[in-house]
Amino acid sequence: MASTFIIKSKENGKYYHLSIGYVGQGSYKIRSFEDGTEKIIEHKKGNTDPFSDKRFKYEKVCPVPRHDICDIHNVLYWKNYLETFSETKCMICYDKVQEHHQIEWRKKQNDFPQEKGKYRKKYYEHILPQDKRTYNLFPPIRKQVDDYHKSNNFEPQTGVNNLKSSYIACFNHLFALRNDKSAVLKIAQTISAGVFDIKDVLKIPIDKGETEAFIAFEVISSNDLLNEKTLTRGHNCTSIDALILAKDIKSRTIMLLIEWKYTEKYGNSDKSIEDNDKKSANYQKGDEATGKERLWRYSTLISQSQQLKLKQENYRNSVYFFEPFYQLMRQTLWAEQMIAHKATETIKADDFLHVHVIPKENTGLLYKKYRCSGKEMEETWRDCLIEQNKYQIISPERLLNNIDKTKYEELIAYLSERY
């Protein structure tokens, strides 16, 4: 059986697939991701480890698990690999390639702490020590983001010391712009083009004092609109990663809900049938207690929704309770309920646009065939929606495409190198 790895050229920075032992003793096979071309490298007698061979101009990114090896060799020589990757390989490649990229980026940062961070009792290069987590942010906003959380009385999400954190990616892309009305207006117009004709953006009243600006983060409702029993920004209730409040040419107030993804990938867990946590005093295997609670919270709201199309008598095992659709479902309901109850909500709006920011290279999220539907992510979710134009997918690069490149030269350079 061959040993297989994803490797990166030290000469051109491109990624390849390596097979050791696949073509017989004494050789390595290297296959290009881009065009499927192959080359055979003879190794020194008795040495079957290419990474210890000085002539081998590649570095290891990650191994490919055994259960993927057969599938790997059937992918048409990797040609057009973004379209033809299998579900598992997509997950492995983007997540691991970005992990490798973040580690290499970290090594170039002179002011960064040298020690590894801890996650589940192990230490990793792509994790920062908890007390150094602000180093994960664009340098000019490090103190400001810390002050933002303190002023608005909420804690950052767990994992903010992970260089692959999408929470951090959202702050890195948007926080430095939040007080610039012109920049935020450009973003609002970019993501709403063809849906709403946006003429203005408003400060968002959920944030306190000087932190109030044209973008807010981890936004929640003022009232418990989704039967979630708790309202804590970013924790244990439906929150919006970033929110822009805009005015269109008809003087309607439009909420632009931004959900940010980076390397996320999802399995096939059904949240409608989950038991209580095993550590819970009420845990009883097979009672589906947590799943039943979720069904109680959201089922009536789904049935009453004017945007969610898929209706059932019983939503147990439905697509709405599989990620990432579970999150999209809750955010859609949140937006509808915020509009329906605007008289008693701090944030008042007449309509909404749901924006999914996803790197186009994250094929494991975008192009996985989800077991709950047999379809890819966008097609699965659009099958659930009535007004199609109220859901948009956009890449981080395109999101910021129309801001002032000269004014934000430092930020753009940082994001380009970092992500």
HELIX and SHEET records of a PDB file:
HELIX    1   1 PRO A   50  SER A   52  5                                   3    
HELIX    2   2 ARG A   66  ILE A   72  1                                   7    
HELIX    3   3 LEU A   76  TRP A   78  5                                   3    
HELIX    4   4 TYR A   81  THR A   84  1                                   4    
HELIX    5   5 GLU A   87  LYS A  107  1                                  21    
HELIX    6   6 GLN A  130  ASN A  136  5                                   7    
HELIX    7   7 PRO A  139  ILE A  141  5                                   3    
HELIX    8   8 ARG A  142  SER A  151  1                                  10    
HELIX    9   9 SER A  166  LEU A  174  1                                   9    
HELIX   10  10 PHE A  175  LEU A  177  5                                   3    
HELIX   11  11 LYS A  181  SER A  192  1                                  12    
HELIX   12  12 GLY A  209  THR A  211  5                                   3    
HELIX   13  13 ALA A  289  GLN A  304  1                                  16    
HELIX   14  14 VAL A  319  PHE A  321  5                                   3    
HELIX   15  15 PHE A  325  ALA A  340  1                                  16    
HELIX   16  16 THR A  363  LEU A  366  1                                   4    
HELIX   17  17 MET A  377  ARG A  382  1                                   6    
HELIX   18  18 GLN A  388  LYS A  390  5                                   3    
HELIX   19  19 PRO A  396  LEU A  399  1                                   4    
HELIX   20  20 GLU A  409  ARG A  418  1                                  10    
SHEET    1   A 5 GLU A  38  GLU A  42  0                                        
SHEET    2   A 5 SER A  27  SER A  32 -1                                        
SHEET    3   A 5 TYR A  15  ILE A  20 -1                                        
SHEET    4   A 5 SER A   3  SER A   9 -1                                        
SHEET    5   A 5 TYR A  58  PRO A  63 -1                                        
SHEET    1   B 2 GLY A 117  TYR A 119  0                                        
SHEET    2   B 2 LYS A 122  TYR A 124 -1                                        
SHEET    1   C 3 ILE A 198  LEU A 202  0                                        
SHEET    2   C 3 ILE A 240  ASP A 248 -1                                        
SHEET    3   C 3 ALA A 216  VAL A 219 -1                                        
SHEET    1   D 5 ILE A 198  LEU A 202  0                                        
SHEET    2   D 5 ILE A 240  ASP A 248 -1                                        
SHEET    3   D 5 THR A 253  TRP A 260 -1                                        
SHEET    4   D 5 ASP A 351  VAL A 357  1                                        
SHEET    5   D 5 TYR A 391  ILE A 394  1                                        
END                                                                             
